[in-house]
């Protein structure tokens, strides 16, 4: 089947259980190692950065976060550092084992506790879509018969030991009508062929026939590969607007952006001065840390190649010349 003929993933069911299972008892035992203090409330993350805290009893312990900051209860996104384990994860060896077994780059990993009587509003998380190559996985740790997830109109009651993918770009809400706290491990990951292999066979077949963005595994960024950095390029300002899948056509709305190496990282600094760490994919092509291959930049000595994908389709590719040395 030609990629252009692939169906959009919205035709797939709203959720599917992954083949692996986990030891619910071991996870519950480890939970006691990290409940010696009250977790902070969940916070949102948007284009302006870390936002408001939840106005319900919805608390978070970060296990992976930007820079490994245990105080980041938000899911994070593209920014100056990549995601890394927090000190809390060091206290949970079995959880580290589970995460190491997920064959995909991981972004945020959080333990999320929904208190008795708490319910979220119905909402969407558009970032986590198969077309963008970003997914959210759940491992229930503690639940009760009255703790519900309503996802695209379907009520779910996932149980400890199960491992689930849900399409949270669709309308959803969580409700805890019980008398005990419901805790899930929530794992943000990039779609890879190896991750798809953890799904039941019928789902694998459907994904092959769907317009899904499949990412490559990350590679170390070696500074010697880009000895000509730093430099500046003029690119569409929309390159660092991750809230929209904006085509990166070279119009009047361009900005001079700097690309440099610092502290072992390659970073892009946009026209507003925001810094974004870049993750190497091979052949000097990079995605943004905290994002997928939905947009990438390939660095050359005299130019850069911008690429934008929608699912498995390349929808835009553009070569821009080096504008000059790095901006002062």
N, C-alpha and C positions, 0 to 999 in steps of 0.2 A: 504494500500500500504506500502510495506517495504521502509524504508528511502533510502536504496541503490538503489531503483528503481525510486526515485524522479527525476523529470526533473530539469535541471539547470534553474535559474531564467532568464537567457538571452533569453529564449523563450517568456517571457512576453513582453507586450508593453513597450515603453520607458518611459511613464509617465502616471499618473492617478490622477484625481482630488479627494481629500478626501471629505467625506460626510459633515463635518462641514463647515460653512461659517463664515466670520468675518465681523464686521461693518467697512467698508472702510472709512466712514466719521469720525468715532472716531479715527481710526489710523492716518488719515491725520491731524486731529486736534492735536494729540499728537506729530506728527512729528515737529510741530512748536516749541515744547519745547526743542528739541535737535538739532536744526539747527542754534544755535546762534554762532557757530564757524565752520570753514572749517574742514571737516573730513579728516583724514590722508589717504594716499593711501593704498590699499590692499597690504599685503605682503604674500609671500608663507611660508609654513612650511614643512620641510623635516627632514631627519635623523640628520642633523647637527643643527637643530633648526630654529629660525626665519630667513627668507631669504630676497631676494631682493623685493623691492617695484615694483608695476605694472608700466609699462612704458606708460600706457594710463590713461585717466581720469576715474579711477575706485576707488572710495573712500568708506571708511568703518567707521561705528560707532559700536563699540563692546557693546553688551548688556549682553552677557555672555562670559567669557574668562577664561583662566587659572588664578586662584587666584583672579578673578574679576578685572583684570587690564584693564582699559578702553583704554589704549594705544596699546593694542594688536589687530592689525587689521588682523592678520593671523588666520587660523582656529584652530591652536594648535594641540596637540596630546598628547601621553603619556609623562608624566613629573612629577616633584616633588610635584605638587599640583593638586587638582581636579578643574573642572570648577565651576565658581560661578558668580552671578550677578555682573554687574559693576554699578557704581554710575549713569550712564546714564539710566539704566533700572528703577531706583527709580523715575525718572521723567516721566515714561510712565506707569501709573497704568493699562490701558486697555491692553497693551502689556503683562504686568505681568499676567493679568487674562488669556490671550490667552495661554501663555506658561504653566501656572499652569494646564490648561485643557488638555495638551498633555500628555497622560499616558505612558511616557517613560522617561528614564534618558536622559538628554540633555547635549550636549557638547557645542560647540560654537553657539552663536546666534548673528547675525550681521545684521545691516542695510547696504545694499550695493547699492551704487549710481553710475550708469553708465552715464557719461556725454554725452551731445550731440556730435555726430560724433565719439564716441568711439566704438571700436570693439575689442574683444579679439581674440587671435588665437584659432584655434580648438585644444582642449586638452581633456584629460581624468583625472578624479580624482579617481584612482583605490580604494582608501580607502573606498569610499562610495558604497558598494555593498551589495546586499542581502545575498550573501554567507558569508560575514564577519559580518553581523548583524548591519551594520552602514548605515544610510540613510540621505539624505539631502532633507529637505522640504522647500517650498517657499510660501510666502504670498506676492503678489504684493501690494505695497502701492501707488506708483505713476507710471504711464506708459504713452505711447503715441502710436498712430497707427503704428509708424515706429520703435518701439523697439521690437526686435525679440530675441527669444531663438531657436537655431537650435540644436536639441538633437537627435543624431543617425539618422541624415538625415531628421528629421521631424521638420517643422517650427511651433513654438508655440508663441502665444501672450496672455499670462495669464493676467487676469484682476483683479483690486482691489476688495477685498472681497472674492476672491477664495483662496483655500488652496490646494497645489499641492505636490505630490511626483514625483521626476524625478530620473531616474537611471543615475547619473552623472559619473558612471564608464565607460559609453559609450562616444564616441566622441561628443563634444558639443562646442558651442561658443555662445557668446552674442554679439548683434549688436544694436547700437542705432543710427539710421539714422534720428531721429527726431531732433527737436530744443529745447526740454526740457529734463531734467534729468529723468532717469528711476530708481526707488528705490524699492528694494525687501527686505523683512525680510527673511533671510536665516538661517534655523534652522537645526543643526546637531543633530541627535537623534539615539538612539539604538532601534532596532526592538524588540517589545514586543507583546504578544498576544493582549493586549489592544490597541496598536497602529494599529495593523492589523485590528481590529474591526472598525476603522474609515474609512476603504476603502470600496468602493462599493462591494456588495455581490459577483459578478462574480470574482473580484480580490481576495477576501478572499478565494474563492474556489480554485483558481489557486495557491495561495501561499501555501495552505495546501498540494497541490500535487507537490510542488517544493522544491528544496533543499535550504531552507532559514534558516539562523541562528536566532533563537528566544531567546532573552536574558531574564533573570530574573530581577525583580526589585532589586535595591540596598538596602542593610540593613546597619544600623550603625555598624561601626567597634568598638567593645568593647575590650579594651586592656586586660581586665581580661580573655578573651577567649584564649589569647596567653601569659600566664605568663612566658613561657620558652624562650621568645625572649629577647635579640637578639641572632641570631646564623647565621652560614654560611653554604651554600650548594654549591656543585659543580654541575653545570648544563650546558647544551649546550649554547654557546655564542649567538646562534641565538634566544634565549628566548627574548632578548630585541631588536631584529632587526624586526621592524614593517613594513619594506618596502617589505618584501617577506613572503609568507606563507611557510616558510622553515620547513620541518619535524624536530622535536627536538630529533633526534637520538643521543644517547650518544656516541660521537666519540672523537677523540683526541682533537677536537676544543672545549674545555670546559673552563669555567671560574669559579672562586670562587666568589659568590655573597652573600652579606650580607642582612639580613632581620632584621629590627629593628622597634621599636615604638618611635615616637617623636612628640610632640605637638598634641597628639590625633590622629595621623595618623600612619598607618603601611606602611613602605616604603621598597622597594628593591633597593639596590645599586649594580650596575653591575660591571663587571671587569674593566670598563673604568672610574669608579667613578660617573657615571650618576645615578641620583636618580629618582625613579618612585613611585608615590603614588598608593596604592592598595585599591580597593573598595570591601567591603564585600558582598558576595552573599548568605551567610548562610553556616553552617557546616564548618566554617573556610576555605571556598573556596573564592578566590579573583580574580577579573579581574584587569587589569591595568586601572587607571583613564585615561580617554580620549580614551579608546579602548573598544572593545566588549568582549564577551566570546569566541572569536576566539582562545584565549589562556588564560588559568587560572592557578593558583597555589593554591593548598590546603595545608595548613600548619598543620603539626603535631608536637608533641614534639620531635620525633626522626627522622623525615623524611618530605619530601614534595612531593606532587603528581603534576606533570605537565600534563596538558591536552591541546590538540590542536584539534580544530574543523574546518571542512569545511562545511559550511551550517549546516544542521542538523546531519551531520555524525561526530562521534568521530574518528579522523584519527590517533591519537597518545595519549597514556597515559603512563607515566613513573614515577616510584617512585625512588627518590634519597635520600640517607641517609644524616643526618646532618653531615657536615664535621668537625664541631668544633665550638667553640665560635665565636662571631662576630670578623671580621678582625679589627685590630687596624689601 
